[in-house]
Amino acid sequence: ARWAPQLTAAELCYGVDPLLLAAILDRESLGGDALSPKGPGGKGDHGHGHGLGQIDDRSHPWFLTSTFDDGKPLWADATFNLMYAARLLRRNLDLCQGDQAVAIAAYNCGLRRARNAVAAMDPKDAESPTLKISTLDKLTAGGDYLSDILRRRAEYLATPL
């Protein structure tokens, strides 16, 4: 709830499901609580993940070196970090023709790996959401990234406001 204005802005700007994005941010950083130091400007993943969306320095160096006019890094600002995460999710969705499972897994393990894994599946198996999720989860951190994101989103959807 503390990032609701930014999640709404991400939905308006990028057309991403705010509950899905919230689930990703929760998994990535517990809304900033799992970072060091705690908060939107913290780091995780052995120093490679930056901010709420855990933007990885190995994959997104240009964003992570961008600064405000006062020299503070853009990634450490909750709004910029969240919007960049939304942009990445939108890009994945577009490049996957809206395949949400592949797009979510790709946020964690990379687009090429996620798309290749599904392409290598038997076409009948790829039509099964359960088998697709299982295949994609094996590529991700903890072996459960996709299923965990979907579970979190479902919990948010079921939670009354």
Phi, psi and chi 1 to 4 in degrees:
 res  aa     phi    psi   chi1   chi2   chi3   chi4
   1 ALA       -  -30.1      -      -      -      -
   2 ARG   -68.0  -18.4   67.5  179.8  153.5  177.0
   3 TRP  -106.6   16.4  -51.7  116.8      -      -
   4 ALA   -55.2  -44.7      -      -      -      -
   5 PRO   -61.2  -40.3  -22.8   33.1      -      -
   6 GLN   -69.1  -37.9  -68.2   92.5  -23.9      -
   7 LEU   -65.6  -38.7  -68.7  165.2      -      -
   8 THR   -65.0  -42.3  -60.3      -      -      -
   9 ALA   -62.6  -39.7      -      -      -      -
  10 ALA   -64.2  -38.7      -      -      -      -
  11 GLU   -63.3  -44.8  178.3 -177.4   25.6      -
  12 LEU   -67.2  -40.7  -67.1  170.7      -      -
  13 CYS   -78.2  -40.1  -69.2      -      -      -
  14 TYR  -117.1   -5.2  -67.6  105.8      -      -
  15 GLY    66.1   29.3      -      -      -      -
  16 VAL   -96.7  149.9  -63.5      -      -      -
  17 ASP   -65.6  118.1  173.8   -1.9      -      -
  18 PRO   -63.7  -30.7   19.9  -28.3      -      -
  19 LEU   -71.1  -36.3  -63.2  178.3      -      -
  20 LEU   -66.2  -45.0  177.9   58.8      -      -
  21 LEU   -64.0  -39.8 -174.8   57.5      -      -
  22 ALA   -61.5  -39.3      -      -      -      -
  23 ALA   -64.4  -39.7      -      -      -      -
  24 ILE   -64.6  -46.4  -70.2  171.4      -      -
  25 LEU   -64.4  -35.4  -61.4  175.9      -      -
  26 ASP   -66.2  -44.5 -167.4   40.3      -      -
  27 ARG   -65.3  -43.7  167.6   67.9 -174.5 -120.8
  28 GLU   -67.3  -42.3  -68.4  -71.1  -18.4      -
  29 SER  -143.0    7.1   68.6      -      -      -
  30 LEU    52.2   41.4  -66.5  177.3      -      -
  31 GLY    66.1   22.5      -      -      -      -
  32 GLY   103.4  -15.4      -      -      -      -
  33 ASP   -71.8  -20.0  -70.6  -15.8      -      -
  34 ALA   -94.8    5.6      -      -      -      -
  35 LEU   -96.2  165.1  -55.8  178.6      -      -
  36 SER  -125.2  116.4  179.8      -      -      -
  37 PRO   -68.2  161.7   28.3  -33.7      -      -
  38 LYS   -60.8  146.2  -73.0 -174.7 -179.5 -162.1
  39 GLY   118.6  174.4      -      -      -      -
  40 PRO   -65.9  -18.8   21.2  -30.0      -      -
  41 GLY   -95.7   12.3      -      -      -      -
  42 GLY   -88.0  173.0      -      -      -      -
  43 LYS  -122.2  158.5  -66.7 -177.4 -176.9 -179.3
  44 GLY  -145.3 -166.4      -      -      -      -
  45 ASP    49.9   51.6 -170.1   20.5      -      -
  46 HIS    56.9   34.9  -51.9  -70.8      -      -
  47 GLY    87.7   -4.0      -      -      -      -
  48 HIS   -87.6  -28.8  -68.3  -68.2      -      -
  49 GLY   -90.4  132.3      -      -      -      -
  50 HIS  -120.3  123.1  -66.6   68.6      -      -
  51 GLY    75.5 -170.2      -      -      -      -
  52 LEU   -55.3  -42.1  -62.3  174.4      -      -
  53 GLY   -89.4    3.5      -      -      -      -
  54 GLN    49.6   55.2  -73.1  -64.4  -85.1      -
  55 ILE   -69.6  122.5  -50.5  -57.5      -      -
  56 ASP   -83.7  129.7 -165.3  -68.7      -      -
  57 ASP   -66.6  -21.7   58.2   11.4      -      -
  58 ARG   -78.4  -21.2  -62.6  163.1  -69.4 -167.4
  59 SER  -110.3  -20.1  -59.1      -      -      -
  60 HIS  -134.3   51.9  -53.6  -83.3      -      -
  61 PRO   -63.3  -34.9   23.2  -32.9      -      -
  62 TRP   -63.5  -40.5   76.6  -93.1      -      -
  63 PHE   -68.2  -41.2  176.0   67.7      -      -
  64 LEU   -73.3  -15.4  -62.8  171.9      -      -
  65 THR   -99.7   -3.3   57.3      -      -      -
  66 SER   -76.3  142.1  -62.3      -      -      -
  67 THR  -132.4  161.2   61.0      -      -      -
  68 PHE   -74.0  173.1  -71.0  103.2      -      -
  69 ASP   -65.0  -17.2   57.9   -5.1      -      -
  70 ASP   -91.5    2.9   63.6    1.3      -      -
  71 GLY    92.0   -7.4      -      -      -      -
  72 LYS   -73.9  140.7  -67.2 -179.0 -178.7  172.6
  73 PRO   -70.8  138.5   20.7  -27.4      -      -
  74 LEU   -59.8  -39.1  -69.8  179.3      -      -
  75 TRP   -60.5  -27.0   70.5  -98.3      -      -
  76 ALA   -79.2   -9.9      -      -      -      -
  77 ASP   -87.0  124.6  179.7  -89.2      -      -
  78 ALA   -54.2  -43.7      -      -      -      -
  79 THR   -66.4  -47.2  -60.0      -      -      -
  80 PHE   -64.2  -41.1  -85.0   87.5      -      -
  81 ASN   -65.8  -45.9 -166.1  -77.7      -      -
  82 LEU   -63.6  -41.9 -170.4  148.3      -      -
  83 MET   -66.5  -35.8  -66.8  -61.4  -81.9      -
  84 TYR   -66.8  -40.3 -168.0   78.6      -      -
  85 ALA   -60.9  -41.4      -      -      -      -
  86 ALA   -63.2  -40.6      -      -      -      -
  87 ARG   -62.2  -42.0 -178.6 -178.9  176.6  -81.9
  88 LEU   -63.6  -43.7  -67.9  175.9      -      -
  89 LEU   -63.1  -44.4 -179.9   58.9      -      -
  90 ARG   -59.9  -44.1  172.9   81.9  -92.4  154.4
  91 ARG   -60.2  -45.1 -179.6  177.8  167.5  -91.2
  92 ASN   -61.6  -45.3  -72.1  -11.6      -      -
  93 LEU   -59.8  -43.3  -73.9  163.5      -      -
  94 ASP   -65.1  -44.0  -69.5  -13.3      -      -
  95 LEU   -73.1  -16.8  -68.0  172.4      -      -
  96 CYS  -104.0   15.6  -63.3      -      -      -
  97 GLN    52.0   39.9  -67.7   73.5   45.1      -
  98 GLY    82.1    4.7      -      -      -      -
  99 ASP   -70.4   98.8 -171.9  -32.3      -      -
 100 GLN   -61.1  -40.5 -165.8  173.6   63.0      -
 101 ALA   -60.7  -46.9      -      -      -      -
 102 VAL   -66.0  -41.9  174.9      -      -      -
 103 ALA   -62.7  -41.8      -      -      -      -
 104 ILE   -67.8  -47.6  -64.7  166.0      -      -
 105 ALA   -60.1  -39.3      -      -      -      -
 106 ALA   -63.5  -30.2      -      -      -      -
 107 TYR   -58.1  -32.1 -171.3   92.7      -      -
 108 ASN   -95.3  -44.5 -179.8 -100.1      -      -
 109 CYS  -109.4   -4.1   71.0      -      -      -
 110 GLY   101.7  143.7      -      -      -      -
 111 LEU   -64.2  -44.4 -173.1   58.7      -      -
 112 ARG   -60.6  -47.9 -176.8  176.2  -61.6  135.8
 113 ARG   -60.5  -44.7  -76.6 -173.8   75.0 -158.5
 114 ALA   -65.8  -46.0      -      -      -      -
 115 ARG   -65.3  -41.3  -70.7  170.7   78.8  178.8
 116 ASN   -64.0  -37.9  -73.2  -13.7      -      -
 117 ALA   -63.7  -42.4      -      -      -      -
 118 VAL   -71.3  -38.7  171.4      -      -      -
 119 ALA   -63.3  -30.2      -      -      -      -
 120 ALA   -80.3  -11.7      -      -      -      -
 121 MET   -73.9  152.3  -68.0  177.9   72.5      -
 122 ASP   -59.6  133.7 -179.7  -71.6      -      -
 123 PRO   -53.3  -35.9  -26.1   33.5      -      -
 124 LYS   -66.3  -40.3  -70.2  179.1 -172.3  173.8
 125 ASP   -67.1  -37.3  -69.9  -14.8      -      -
 126 ALA   -65.1  -22.3      -      -      -      -
 127 GLU   -78.4  -17.1  -69.1  176.9   20.0      -
 128 SER   -85.6  115.1  164.3      -      -      -
 129 PRO   -55.7  -39.3  -23.8   33.2      -      -
 130 THR   -63.7  -45.8  -56.2      -      -      -
 131 LEU   -68.8  -37.7  -69.3  174.2      -      -
 132 LYS   -64.2  -45.4 -176.1 -172.0  -98.9 -173.5
 133 ILE   -61.5  -44.3  -70.5  168.2      -      -
 134 SER   -60.8  -43.8  173.9      -      -      -
 135 THR   -62.9  -45.9  -62.7      -      -      -
 136 LEU   -70.3  -38.3  -70.1  166.8      -      -
 137 ASP   -56.9  -35.7  -94.4  -13.5      -      -
 138 LYS   -61.6  -22.0  -69.2  174.9 -173.9  169.9
 139 LEU   -87.6  -11.5  -56.4  173.0      -      -
 140 THR  -105.2  166.4   63.2      -      -      -
 141 ALA   -57.4  128.8      -      -      -      -
 142 GLY    77.0   -5.1      -      -      -      -
 143 GLY    67.4   17.3      -      -      -      -
 144 ASP  -148.0   18.2   68.9  -15.8      -      -
 145 TYR   -57.1  -53.8 -172.5   87.0      -      -
 146 LEU   -62.2  -50.6  172.4   56.5      -      -
 147 SER   -63.2  -34.4   55.7      -      -      -
 148 ASP   -69.0  -41.4 -174.9   47.5      -      -
 149 ILE   -61.3  -46.4  -63.4  -62.4      -      -
 150 LEU   -63.4  -37.5  -64.8  173.8      -      -
 151 ARG   -64.9  -45.7  178.2 -168.0   58.2   76.0
 152 ARG   -62.4  -44.1  -71.0  170.6 -164.5 -112.8
 153 ARG   -60.4  -43.4 -173.4 -162.6  175.6  -80.1
 154 ALA   -62.4  -38.3      -      -      -      -
 155 GLU   -63.7  -43.1  -73.9  177.7    6.4      -
 156 TYR   -63.3  -40.4  -61.6  155.5      -      -
 157 LEU   -64.0  -35.4 -169.2   58.9      -      -
 158 ALA   -83.6  -11.7      -      -      -      -
 159 THR   -83.4  121.1  -57.0      -      -      -
 160 PRO   -67.2  146.5   16.4  -20.0      -      -
 161 LEU   -76.3      -  -63.4  175.9      -      -
